[in-house]
Amino acid sequence: MRNLFLFFREHYFYFLFLLLETFSLILFFNYNEFQGSSLYSVSNAVSGSVNSIFNGISEYFSLRKTNRVLIEEMAKLHSRIPEAFYISDVNVFYKKDSIVNLEYKYISAKVISNSTNKRNNFLMINKGSIHGIENHMGVIIGNKIVGQVVSVSAHFSWIMSMLNKDSRISGKFKKNNQLVNVEWNGGTYRKGQVKEIPKHIVMVKGDTIITSGNSDIFPEGLMIGTISGYKNAQDENFNNGEIVFSTDFNSLGYIEVVVDMMRKEKEALKASFKTE
Amino acid sequence: MTSRTLFFNFIRFFFLIFFQVLILNHINLSGYINPYFYIYFILLLPFDTPKWMLLIAAFTLGWSVDMFTNTIGLNAAACVMMAFFRPFVISAISSGPESLLGDTPSLRNQGLKWFLYYSVILIVIHHFTFFFLEVFRFSEFIATFVRVLLSSAFTLLLVLISEYLLYPRGK
C-alpha cells in the first residue's frame, strides 16, 4: 500500500496530465450533451456579457455602413407598400379565410460575435429564448442564408455558421429544381462546395443555387450562392462544384431568425409515422 | 516563485486571454492563419513553477479561452498537452540546470537559439493538437497540416516580437 502511494507520488505529474487531458477531451467530444448543463450556461453568460461590451464599442466603427444598409432596406420596403403600386383595376379581390396562414415569422437580432477564420465558425446574437428563439431555427440576412441556431440561453443564442464542418444545407438549382447539398471545406470564407450534383445536369458558371425548403430550417428560395466552377468526376455518380456564397459572412451586422410557425405540425407528422 | 512574479503572471494571464478573444480571434488571414498567441503565458511561466501548477494553469488558461469561443475542452486539451511537454523540452534542449540563467525562460537570458528551439517545439505541439482536434478528419490532413505550420509561424512571430519589445537585450 505504501509502495502504491509512493508510486503515485512519484509519477503524479503523469496522472494529473492524463486526468486533465481526458477531462478536456471528454468535454470536447460530448459537447452536445454538455450544452444543456448549468456550467455551460454560466460560461455562456460570462462570455455573452463580455462580448456585448466589446461589441458596444466596435459598433461605433461601423455606423456608416449600418446606415447605408438600413437606407437600402428602407427603400426596398417603401417600394412594397400599397402606395407605391399603380392600381389599374378597381375590382380588388380580397381574401380572408383559413386557407391563408402565416408560415414563417422573422425575429431580428444583432450579431455580437462572429468568426470566419476557423474550421468551425459560430456567431452569437443578442436575442435568446425569452424572445422566442429555439434550437434548429434558421438564420438569414436579407434573402441570404447564414446558419442555424444550435444553442440558446435566456438572452443570447449561439449560431452555427454555414462555415462549419457540421453544416450541410439542402439546396437546389434555381433553373431546374435539381437537389444538391452545400458544404464548406475550410479555406476562404467566400467559397463553398456543392456536393452530389447528378451527372446529367448541365452546369454553367453563374448558375444560382437556392435553398430547397426540404430541411425544415430555411424557407424555400433563399439565396445560397452562384456556381463558380465545377469538375466532372469520371468514376463517381455525382459531380462536385464550387460555389461563391452570396452572403458576406465577414460583415454580418443585423440578422434575422426564421421561426417556422408550422414546424411542430411537420415534426408531429413525421413522428406519427415513425411510431407506426 | 516570489509574490512579484506571481502578480505579473496573473496580470499576463488575463491580458493574454482578452487579447486573444477580443482581437486575435477576429483576425482573418486567408483562412489558414489563426494565431493563438495566448499560449505565450505557458512559455513564460518561471522555471521553478511546480509541475502540477503548470498543468492546472494551462488547463485554466485553455478553459477560459474556450468559454469565449464555445469550443469547450478544445483549447484546454491543447494547452494541457503543451504544458505536459514543457519540462521535457526544457531538459532536452538545455545542457544542464546550471545553464538556465534567470528564473523565467526568455530570449535575453537563454539566447536566441535556445529560445527558438523552446518556443517552436511547444507552439507546434499546441497548434498540432488544436487544429487536428478541431477538424478531426483525416481526409483534410494536408490542409490542416498547412494550417498548423502557417499558424505556428505566425504565433512564433508574435512571440518573438513581444520578446524583443518587452525584454530588450542589455537592460
Interface residues (C-beta under 8 A of the other chain):
Chain A: Y12 F13 L16 F17 L20 E21 F23 S24 L25 I26 L27 F28 F29 Y31 F34 Y40 S43 N44 V46 S47 V50 N51 F54 S113 S115 T116 N117 K118 R119 N120 F122 M124 S151 W158 K165 N185 G186 G187 T188 Y189 N250
Chain B: V21 L22 N25 H26 I27 N28 L29 S30 G31 Y32 I33 N34 K51 W52 L55 I56 F59 G62 M67 F68 T69 N70 T71 I72 G73 L74 A76 A77 V80 M81 F84 P87 F131 L133 E134 V135 R137 E140 A143 T144 R147
